[in-house]
Amino acid sequence: MKKGAFTIFFNRKNQDKPEVVMLDTEVFACSQDECNGWMRKEFASDDLRCPLCGNETVAEVRELPQIE
C-alpha cells in the first residue's frame, strides 16, 4: 500500500457537503392507494398517467430537493 493513502481518505470526510435546497414542488401522484407512483410536473407525460401502473394521477405539492 502506498504511503499517504489513508491520509487522503480521511481528509475527504471533513469536506463540506453541498447544501440541499428543498422546494415546494408540483407533482402528479397516482390516485390508487396501493401504488407509490408520482412524477414532477415538469417531467409529466402528456396523458398524465401513472408511470408505474397507468392509472389516473392527481395534482399535489411535495417538498422535494431542487433540481439544477
Secondary structure, DSSP 8 states (H G I E B T S, - for coil): --TTHHHHHHHHTTS------EEEEEEEEES-TT---EEEGGG--TT-B-TTT--BEEEEEEEEE---
